[in-house]
Amino acid sequence: MSSAQTPTTAPAATAYSSPLESRRPHLGHALASEWTKLVSVRSTLWTLGSLVVVVVGIGMLFIAQTTSRDYTDIPFTTPALIGMLVGQLAVMVLGVLTITSEHGTGLVRTTFTAAPDRHRVLTAKYLVFGLTAFLTSAGSVFAVGTAAAIAHNGPAAGSHSAGEWGGALAGSFYVTLLGLLALAVGALVRHSAGAIAVMIGVVTLPPVAGAMLSIWEASAPLGRLVLQHNAPVALMQLFGMPSGTTPTGSPQTMPADLTQVALMLLVTGAAMAASYVAVGRRDV
């Protein structure tokens, strides 16, 4: 009788455990990643640098050509408005490039592979860009306003309240909203030139269209409405300057009109919501 061989039992497989610490990804990681991207590309330096140079440079030239008496009816922050009307374009361009540059180079595929939660990535982009744009805009405006207050805060300048600084802060927030709108348009269009063209049209076309509509009596009410609600007029109102669109019988110098900010919040919020839907549904 042959002896039967006893079958050997294979050792049970053990689960692999990495010696490296593994953390669950969260919004803080996405914020750090987006901040690294923002500060490591030259477009950020050029766009934000041009914003500071334009706002502060033109503002200082304006201050040098004015006297204390010129600030009797205008805020000390007015010199910053002139540069901000041009500098807002730099904020919009950076907003577009914050996301379209990744689509242009294909880096967006790597980003979404490393961070599959696309909504978290998009939220981080909005937060990092929005905070950076607001601090840069507000810092430039307050630098010019402080210089004007120091140089021309004489008896001839009259009395000034803290409200004009609040209007300048609201104006900086308005420009930041334009940048966030540009980022949302970039997420929808995914093309730098196309998104920048759309944003330039948003800023420059309404005043022209409003003026043309005001020529004909039938469309004049719509033309006046468009002339009263566009980006240049909104900035002028927020900075406490006469906009030239005030109806007859109203004061020529309008206070900071927060309805302009509310309107821009509505438009920007709608565009951002659409960007979340589009980024979550399409391939890249």
HUNORGI-V662881 format. One record per run of one state. SS is the DSSP state (H for helix, E for strand, - for the rest). FROM is the first residue (numbers start at 0). TO is the last residue. If there is no record, write none. Layout:
SS,FROM,TO ; SS,FROM,TO
This chain:
-,0,25 ; H,26,38 ; -,39,40 ; H,41,63 ; -,64,66 ; H,67,70 ; -,71,76 ; H,77,104 ; -,105,105 ; H,106,113 ; -,114,116 ; H,117,151 ; -,152,153 ; H,154,156 ; -,157,161 ; H,162,188 ; -,189,190 ; H,191,212 ; -,213,218 ; H,219,227 ; -,228,229 ; H,230,237 ; -,238,256 ; H,257,280 ; -,281,283
